[in-house]
Amino acid sequence: MAEQLTDVITNDQLAVGAAFPSTSKLCARFGVSRPTVAKALDKLQAAGLLSEGKQGKPRTVLSLPKRKESANT
């Protein structure tokens, strides 16, 4: 689940400082329970990708995930 949420940053083209989708929106999007999403969000926070979630304030993107891109030559 954490990997899927990391992909949200890339797929939704979220920039550093952008608001991350709410837990309820992520539950609906992936069809999983709130505790499952919460654990994955905690992993992304621990990895430094997202800010801490606080009541009434959305999580924000702190850094972009590192992806291995194929070189275009």
N, CA and C atoms as a LAMMPS dump frame, in Angstrom:
ITEM: TIMESTEP
0
ITEM: NUMBER OF ATOMS
219
ITEM: BOX BOUNDS ff ff ff
-5.0000000000000000e+02 5.0000000000000000e+02
-5.0000000000000000e+02 5.0000000000000000e+02
-5.0000000000000000e+02 5.0000000000000000e+02
ITEM: ATOMS id mol type element x y z
1 1 1 N 0.83 -1.195 0
2 1 2 C 0 0 0
3 1 3 C 0.874 1.258 0
4 2 1 N 1.965 1.238 0.748
5 2 2 C 2.841 2.41 0.789
6 2 3 C 3.383 2.726 -0.607
7 3 1 N 3.694 1.679 -1.358
8 3 2 C 4.21 1.89 -2.718
9 3 3 C 3.128 2.516 -3.605
10 4 1 N 1.883 2.063 -3.441
11 4 2 C 0.784 2.632 -4.22
12 4 3 C 0.591 4.113 -3.87
13 5 1 N 0.73 4.445 -2.591
14 5 2 C 0.567 5.841 -2.191
15 5 3 C 1.74 6.688 -2.676
16 6 1 N 2.922 6.093 -2.744
17 6 2 C 4.067 6.803 -3.31
18 6 3 C 3.791 7.123 -4.777
19 7 1 N 3.165 6.177 -5.465
20 7 2 C 2.822 6.384 -6.879
21 7 3 C 1.808 7.513 -7.06
22 8 1 N 0.986 7.775 -6.034
23 8 2 C 0.01 8.874 -6.117
24 8 3 C 0.753 10.194 -6.341
25 9 1 N 1.896 10.368 -5.673
26 9 2 C 2.676 11.605 -5.827
27 9 3 C 3.08 11.773 -7.291
28 10 1 N 3.563 10.689 -7.885
29 10 2 C 4.007 10.734 -9.278
30 10 3 C 2.831 10.824 -10.243
31 11 1 N 1.857 9.925 -10.079
32 11 2 C 0.732 9.849 -11.024
33 11 3 C -0.137 11.1 -11.01
34 12 1 N -0.32 11.692 -9.823
35 12 2 C -1.143 12.905 -9.727
36 12 3 C -0.305 14.163 -9.953
37 13 1 N 0.979 13.971 -10.241
38 13 2 C 1.919 15.064 -10.505
39 13 3 C 1.909 16.098 -9.381
40 14 1 N 2.01 15.594 -8.145
41 14 2 C 2.044 16.482 -6.986
42 14 3 C 3.448 17.03 -6.807
43 15 1 N 3.544 18.308 -6.556
44 15 2 C 4.834 18.956 -6.346
45 15 3 C 5.104 19.045 -4.853
46 16 1 N 6.347 19.331 -4.499
47 16 2 C 6.694 19.559 -3.095
48 16 3 C 5.841 20.714 -2.584
49 17 1 N 5.222 20.513 -1.438
50 17 2 C 4.35 21.528 -0.861
51 17 3 C 2.878 21.338 -1.201
52 18 1 N 2.585 20.448 -2.155
53 18 2 C 1.192 20.198 -2.546
54 18 3 C 0.48 19.38 -1.477
55 19 1 N -0.823 19.592 -1.354
56 19 2 C -1.625 18.821 -0.406
57 19 3 C -1.786 17.392 -0.937
58 20 1 N -1.626 16.422 -0.046
59 20 2 C -1.811 15.012 -0.397
60 20 3 C -3.276 14.663 -0.179
61 21 1 N -3.857 13.765 -0.985
62 21 2 C -5.271 13.412 -0.804
63 21 3 C -5.56 12.928 0.621
64 22 1 N -6.783 13.17 1.068
65 22 2 C -7.182 12.791 2.424
66 22 3 C -7.275 11.271 2.561
67 23 1 N -7.245 10.818 3.806
68 23 2 C -7.363 9.388 4.082
69 23 3 C -8.65 8.837 3.489
70 24 1 N -9.777 9.574 3.659
71 24 2 C -11.044 9.066 3.121
72 24 3 C -11.006 8.938 1.608
73 25 1 N -10.409 9.91 0.929
74 25 2 C -10.317 9.834 -0.533
75 25 3 C -9.444 8.647 -0.956
76 26 1 N -8.352 8.415 -0.213
77 26 2 C -7.466 7.295 -0.542
78 26 3 C -8.157 5.955 -0.291
79 27 1 N -8.95 5.863 0.774
80 27 2 C -9.712 4.636 1.059
81 27 3 C -10.65 4.321 -0.105
82 28 1 N -11.358 5.345 -0.576
83 28 2 C -12.291 5.162 -1.688
84 28 3 C -11.546 4.821 -2.982
85 29 1 N -10.447 5.481 -3.217
86 29 2 C -9.679 5.291 -4.456
87 29 3 C -9.12 3.87 -4.57
88 30 1 N -8.628 3.334 -3.436
89 30 2 C -7.985 2.02 -3.476
90 30 3 C -8.844 0.896 -2.908
91 31 1 N -10.001 1.249 -2.345
92 31 2 C -10.902 0.228 -1.821
93 31 3 C -10.337 -0.506 -0.615
94 32 1 N -9.653 0.222 0.254
95 32 2 C -9.068 -0.383 1.459
96 32 3 C -9.567 0.35 2.705
97 33 1 N -9.295 -0.225 3.861
98 33 2 C -9.762 0.353 5.125
99 33 3 C -8.884 1.52 5.568
100 34 1 N -9.443 2.327 6.44
101 34 2 C -8.728 3.486 6.98
102 34 3 C -7.428 3.083 7.699
103 35 1 N -7.442 2.024 8.548
104 35 2 C -6.182 1.635 9.201
105 35 3 C -5.087 1.229 8.212
106 36 1 N -5.474 0.599 7.104
107 36 2 C -4.49 0.214 6.082
108 36 3 C -3.844 1.458 5.478
109 37 1 N -4.66 2.449 5.143
110 37 2 C -4.141 3.693 4.577
111 37 3 C -3.296 4.422 5.62
112 38 1 N -3.744 4.451 6.864
113 38 2 C -3.016 5.154 7.929
114 38 3 C -1.611 4.578 8.118
115 39 1 N -1.497 3.245 8.095
116 39 2 C -0.173 2.611 8.247
117 39 3 C 0.743 2.993 7.082
118 40 1 N 0.19 2.983 5.882
119 40 2 C 0.986 3.331 4.7
120 40 3 C 1.406 4.796 4.743
121 41 1 N 0.5 5.671 5.183
122 41 2 C 0.84 7.096 5.293
123 41 3 C 1.952 7.301 6.322
124 42 1 N 1.896 6.553 7.422
125 42 2 C 2.946 6.642 8.441
126 42 3 C 4.302 6.238 7.859
127 43 1 N 4.305 5.214 6.989
128 43 2 C 5.559 4.791 6.35
129 43 3 C 6.11 5.894 5.45
130 44 1 N 5.221 6.561 4.7
131 44 2 C 5.678 7.636 3.822
132 44 3 C 6.165 8.829 4.636
133 45 1 N 5.538 9.067 5.772
134 45 2 C 5.99 10.143 6.657
135 45 3 C 7.371 9.807 7.208
136 46 1 N 7.569 8.567 7.645
137 46 2 C 8.859 8.133 8.182
138 46 3 C 9.958 8.209 7.119
139 47 1 N 9.576 7.994 5.858
140 47 2 C 10.541 8.057 4.755
141 47 3 C 10.829 9.498 4.324
142 48 1 N 10.111 10.462 4.922
143 48 2 C 10.357 11.862 4.599
144 48 3 C 9.634 12.369 3.361
145 49 1 N 8.669 11.586 2.861
146 49 2 C 7.942 12.013 1.663
147 49 3 C 6.752 12.912 1.995
148 50 1 N 6.118 12.661 3.151
149 50 2 C 4.926 13.421 3.529
150 50 3 C 5.089 14.054 4.898
151 51 1 N 4.374 15.164 5.099
152 51 2 C 4.35 15.808 6.411
153 51 3 C 3.435 15.008 7.335
154 52 1 N 3.491 15.338 8.603
155 52 2 C 2.634 14.69 9.592
156 52 3 C 1.187 15.106 9.375
157 53 1 N 0.291 14.158 9.504
158 53 2 C -1.13 14.475 9.382
159 53 3 C -1.654 15.031 10.689
160 54 1 N -2.339 16.145 10.629
161 54 2 C -2.916 16.752 11.823
162 54 3 C -4.384 17.022 11.579
163 55 1 N -5.16 16.999 12.639
164 55 2 C -6.598 17.229 12.531
165 55 3 C -6.872 18.559 11.836
166 56 1 N -7.625 18.512 10.751
167 56 2 C -8.006 19.724 10.037
168 56 3 C -6.958 20.26 9.078
169 57 1 N -5.754 19.67 9.062
170 57 2 C -4.711 20.12 8.139
171 57 3 C -4.301 18.946 7.258
172 58 1 N -4.289 19.142 5.953
173 58 2 C -3.905 18.034 5.07
174 58 3 C -2.406 17.754 5.146
175 59 1 N -2.049 16.515 4.872
176 59 2 C -0.625 16.178 4.731
177 59 3 C -0.13 16.867 3.466
178 60 1 N 1.123 17.23 3.461
179 60 2 C 1.699 17.824 2.26
180 60 3 C 2.912 17.012 1.813
181 61 1 N 3.243 17.146 0.546
182 61 2 C 4.397 16.454 -0.014
183 61 3 C 5.656 17.2 0.419
184 62 1 N 6.587 16.476 1.061
185 62 2 C 7.843 17.09 1.511
186 62 3 C 8.979 16.853 0.516
187 63 1 N 8.948 15.712 -0.153
188 63 2 C 9.966 15.428 -1.165
189 63 3 C 9.382 14.465 -2.181
190 64 1 N 9.984 14.435 -3.341
191 64 2 C 9.497 13.58 -4.415
192 64 3 C 10.198 12.229 -4.333
193 65 1 N 9.466 11.165 -4.658
194 65 2 C 10.082 9.832 -4.605
195 65 3 C 11.179 9.703 -5.643
196 66 1 N 12.199 8.971 -5.278
197 66 2 C 13.308 8.713 -6.205
198 66 3 C 12.914 7.547 -7.088
199 67 1 N 12.958 7.756 -8.375
200 67 2 C 12.588 6.714 -9.33
201 67 3 C 13.772 6.451 -10.249
202 68 1 N 13.951 5.21 -10.586
203 68 2 C 14.982 4.867 -11.573
204 68 3 C 14.353 5.056 -12.946
205 69 1 N 14.804 6.054 -13.652
206 69 2 C 14.265 6.352 -14.974
207 69 3 C 15.178 5.741 -16.03
208 70 1 N 14.58 5.3 -17.105
209 70 2 C 15.394 4.79 -18.197
210 70 3 C 15.967 5.982 -18.958
211 71 1 N 17.212 5.878 -19.299
212 71 2 C 17.881 6.985 -19.983
213 71 3 C 17.408 7.068 -21.435
214 72 1 N 17.059 8.259 -21.844
215 72 2 C 16.669 8.459 -23.24
216 72 3 C 17.895 8.912 -24.031
217 73 1 N 18.291 8.118 -24.992
218 73 2 C 19.466 8.482 -25.8
219 73 3 C 19.13 8.519 -27.258
